[in-house]
Amino acid sequence: MTNGALVLAGGGVAGIAWETGVLLGIQDAEPAVISKILAAQTLLVGTSAGSAVAAQLAGGTPLQTLFDAHLADDTGELFVEIDLASFGTMMAGAMAGATSPQDGLRRLGVIASNAATPSTEARRRVIETRLPVRTWGTRPLRITAVDVETGELRVFDRDSGVDLVDAVMASCAVPGIWPVVEIEGRTYMDGGVRSGSNADIAAGSDPVLIITPATEQTPMGPAVPPAEFDALAPGRVHVVYADAASVAAFGLNPLDPANSGPAALAGREVGRRAAADIAAFWG
């Protein structure tokens, strides 16, 4: 087994704020354990919203600074409308009749590529605003995205030769909402379409802490698929899920910047309550 891993899942703008709040809440209650979790050797795995948080952590920005940004009047985010029920129907429709998971993702990739979205330039400015440090650095950091043509997962890291902002923008490219991202002649969409957490990317790590802005069971199935737990074995795994107050804070539109502040505050409370168990788990 290698060093530990922190896996940060997808969940929109509200998810970024919530995950930041959870980590700050752990720091509030157990400052020693957050220092261990965020130690230089810990692998950071980020998907969609989690890719932004993972990149922020890898850049060394203090948790309090990241948290305070979610309470600001202007977060630098763009407002977009999303109906989660319709989005789920779109996802299900793409997968219906697919011959394999990758075939379903290829079908979803067609939808993502043809959707009317804000411009790539406008979206890039948002991602740049999220990242105080826009270079990879030396910390182990893996960011997930999905190739729209093949449906295959791509994992970006500092050895990929890919700009960090592009990698995060690709991981956060929600199909039908944000523009797909071209990198090295390939086109990518949100890593969360393959899995909300892609926790199996941390296989070989021990312990593994997964933070996901979702309840354990979601309308689309388990927040962390059983196969991903299997892939992490025999490593020890602990998951921090969203509670009812957090789900309420996310609102009906987790991409609405107005939900960032409430989500951050709710996440901080979850982190404070979970801190003792996490300290015992991480050791």
C-alpha positions in Angstrom: 0.0 0.0 0.0 1.1 3.5 -0.7 0.3 6.7 1.3 -3.2 7.8 2.0 -5.6 9.5 -0.4 -8.2 12.2 -0.2 -11.0 11.7 -2.8 -13.2 14.7 -3.6 -16.4 14.1 -5.5 -18.5 16.1 -7.9 -21.5 18.3 -6.9 -21.5 21.6 -8.6 -20.7 25.0 -7.2 -22.4 24.0 -4.0 -20.3 20.9 -3.8 -17.1 22.9 -4.0 -18.2 25.1 -1.1 -19.5 22.1 0.9 -16.3 20.1 0.6 -14.3 23.1 1.6 -16.5 23.5 4.6 -16.2 19.9 5.6 -12.4 20.1 5.5 -12.4 23.4 7.5 -14.8 21.8 10.0 -12.3 18.9 10.5 -9.6 21.5 11.0 -11.7 23.3 13.6 -12.2 20.1 15.7 -9.0 18.1 14.9 -6.3 20.4 13.5 -3.6 17.7 13.9 -5.5 15.2 11.7 -6.2 17.7 8.9 -2.4 18.3 8.8 -2.0 14.6 8.3 -4.7 14.3 5.7 -3.3 17.3 3.7 0.3 16.2 4.1 2.5 16.5 1.0 2.5 12.7 0.3 -1.3 12.3 0.4 -2.8 11.6 -3.1 -5.5 14.1 -4.1 -8.1 12.7 -6.5 -10.7 15.2 -7.8 -13.7 14.8 -10.0 -15.8 17.8 -11.3 -16.4 20.0 -8.3 -13.8 17.9 -6.4 -11.2 18.7 -9.1 -11.4 22.4 -8.2 -11.0 21.7 -4.5 -8.2 19.2 -5.0 -6.3 21.7 -7.2 -6.8 24.4 -4.6 -5.5 22.1 -1.9 -2.5 21.1 -4.0 -1.7 24.7 -4.5 -1.4 25.2 -0.8 -4.2 27.8 -0.3 -5.3 27.8 3.4 -8.7 26.3 4.0 -9.9 29.4 5.8 -9.1 31.5 2.7 -11.0 29.1 0.5 -13.9 29.0 2.8 -14.2 32.7 3.1 -14.3 33.1 -0.7 -17.6 31.1 -0.7 -19.2 33.6 1.7 -18.2 36.6 -0.4 -20.9 38.7 -2.2 -19.2 38.0 -5.6 -17.7 34.5 -6.0 -16.8 35.0 -9.6 -19.1 32.2 -10.7 -21.6 32.3 -13.6 -25.2 31.5 -12.9 -26.8 28.8 -15.0 -30.1 27.1 -14.6 -30.3 23.3 -14.2 -33.2 21.1 -13.5 -31.8 18.0 -11.8 -34.8 15.8 -12.8 -34.4 16.8 -16.5 -30.6 16.3 -16.2 -31.2 12.8 -14.8 -33.6 12.0 -17.6 -31.0 13.1 -20.2 -28.4 10.9 -18.5 -30.7 7.9 -18.4 -31.8 8.5 -22.0 -28.1 8.5 -23.2 -27.5 5.2 -21.4 -30.8 3.5 -22.6 -30.0 0.9 -25.2 -26.2 1.4 -24.8 -24.2 -1.7 -25.4 -21.7 -0.8 -22.7 -21.0 2.0 -20.2 -18.6 3.6 -22.6 -21.1 3.4 -25.4 -23.5 5.3 -23.2 -20.9 7.9 -22.4 -20.2 8.3 -26.1 -23.9 9.0 -26.7 -23.8 11.5 -23.8 -20.7 13.0 -25.5 -22.7 13.8 -28.6 -25.2 15.7 -26.5 -22.4 17.6 -24.7 -20.7 18.5 -27.9 -23.9 19.9 -29.6 -25.3 21.8 -26.6 -25.6 25.5 -26.5 -23.4 26.7 -23.6 -21.6 29.8 -22.4 -18.4 30.5 -24.3 -15.2 28.6 -23.6 -13.5 31.9 -22.7 -16.1 32.9 -20.2 -15.9 29.4 -18.6 -12.1 29.5 -18.4 -12.2 32.8 -16.6 -14.4 31.2 -13.9 -12.0 28.3 -13.5 -9.0 30.6 -13.3 -10.8 32.6 -10.6 -11.3 29.3 -8.6 -7.6 28.5 -8.7 -5.3 30.8 -6.7 -2.4 28.7 -8.0 -2.6 27.5 -11.6 0.3 25.2 -11.9 0.6 21.5 -10.9 3.4 21.7 -8.4 4.9 18.6 -6.8 1.9 17.2 -4.9 0.3 14.0 -6.2 -2.9 15.2 -7.8 -5.1 13.3 -10.2 -8.0 15.0 -12.1 -10.6 13.0 -14.0 -12.4 13.7 -17.3 -14.1 11.7 -20.0 -13.3 11.6 -23.7 -16.5 12.6 -25.5 -15.7 10.5 -28.6 -14.5 7.3 -26.9 -16.3 7.4 -23.5 -13.0 6.5 -21.9 -11.8 8.0 -18.6 -8.7 10.2 -18.8 -6.8 11.0 -15.6 -4.7 14.1 -15.7 -1.7 14.6 -13.5 1.5 16.7 -13.4 3.2 14.3 -15.9 0.4 14.7 -18.5 1.9 17.9 -19.9 -1.6 19.5 -19.7 -2.4 22.9 -18.3 -3.9 22.6 -14.9 -6.7 25.1 -15.7 -7.6 23.0 -18.8 -7.7 19.8 -16.8 -10.0 21.3 -14.1 -12.2 22.9 -16.8 -12.5 19.5 -18.5 -13.4 17.7 -15.3 -16.1 20.3 -14.6 -17.6 20.4 -18.1 -21.1 19.3 -17.1 -22.7 18.0 -20.4 -25.4 20.3 -21.7 -24.4 23.0 -19.3 -20.7 23.9 -19.8 -18.6 23.7 -23.0 -16.6 20.6 -23.7 -12.9 21.2 -23.5 -10.3 20.4 -26.2 -6.9 19.2 -25.0 -4.2 17.8 -27.3 -6.7 17.3 -30.1 -9.2 15.4 -28.0 -12.4 16.7 -26.5 -13.4 16.1 -22.9 -16.4 16.4 -20.6 -17.1 16.1 -16.9 -15.4 13.3 -15.1 -18.5 12.9 -13.0 -20.5 11.3 -15.9 -18.4 8.1 -15.4 -18.7 8.3 -11.6 -19.4 11.0 -9.0 -16.3 10.2 -7.2 -14.0 8.0 -9.4 -12.7 6.7 -6.1 -11.1 3.7 -7.8 -8.4 6.0 -9.1 -7.0 6.0 -5.6 -6.5 2.2 -5.7 -3.4 1.1 -3.8 -3.7 3.9 -1.2 -4.3 3.4 2.4 -6.2 5.0 4.1 -8.7 6.6 1.7 -11.0 9.4 2.8 -13.9 10.1 0.4 -15.8 13.4 0.7 -19.0 13.5 -1.4 -21.7 16.2 -1.4 -24.5 13.6 -1.7 -26.4 11.2 0.5 -25.2 7.6 0.6 -28.1 6.6 -1.7 -29.0 9.0 -4.6 -31.8 8.8 -7.2 -29.2 7.5 -9.6 -27.9 4.8 -7.2 -25.1 4.7 -4.5 -23.1 7.9 -4.3 -20.0 5.7 -4.3 -20.5 2.5 -6.4 -19.7 -0.8 -4.7 -17.2 -1.6 -7.4 -15.1 1.4 -6.3 -15.0 0.1 -2.8 -13.9 -3.2 -4.1 -11.1 -1.6 -6.2 -9.8 0.2 -3.0 -9.6 -3.1 -1.0 -7.7 -4.0 1.1 -7.2 -0.3 1.9 -9.3 1.2 4.6 -12.0 3.6 3.4 -14.1 6.2 5.2 -16.8 8.3 3.5 -18.2 11.6 4.5 -21.7 12.0 3.1 -24.0 15.0 3.0 -26.7 15.2 5.7 -30.2 16.5 5.3 -29.3 20.0 6.3 -26.5 20.0 3.6 -28.9 18.8 0.9 -31.3 21.6 1.8 -28.4 24.1 1.6 -27.6 22.8 -1.9 -31.0 24.0 -3.1 -32.7 22.9 -6.3 -29.8 24.2 -8.3 -26.3 23.2 -7.1 -24.8 25.3 -9.8 -26.4 28.5 -8.4 -23.6 30.6 -6.8 -26.2 31.9 -4.3 -26.0 28.4 -2.7 -22.3 28.5 -2.1 -22.4 30.3 1.3 -25.1 28.1 2.8 -23.4 24.9 1.5 -20.1 26.0 2.9 -21.6 26.6 6.4 -23.5 23.3 6.3 -20.3 21.4 5.3 -18.4 23.0 8.1 -20.9 21.6 10.6 -20.7 18.1 9.0 -16.9 18.3 9.2 -16.9 19.3 12.9 -19.2 16.4 13.7 -17.2 13.9 11.7 -13.8 15.0 12.9 -13.4 12.6 15.8 -14.3 9.5 13.7 -12.0 10.7 10.9 -9.2 11.2 13.4 -9.7 7.6 14.7 -9.8 6.3 11.1 -6.8 8.2 9.7 -4.7 7.4 12.7 
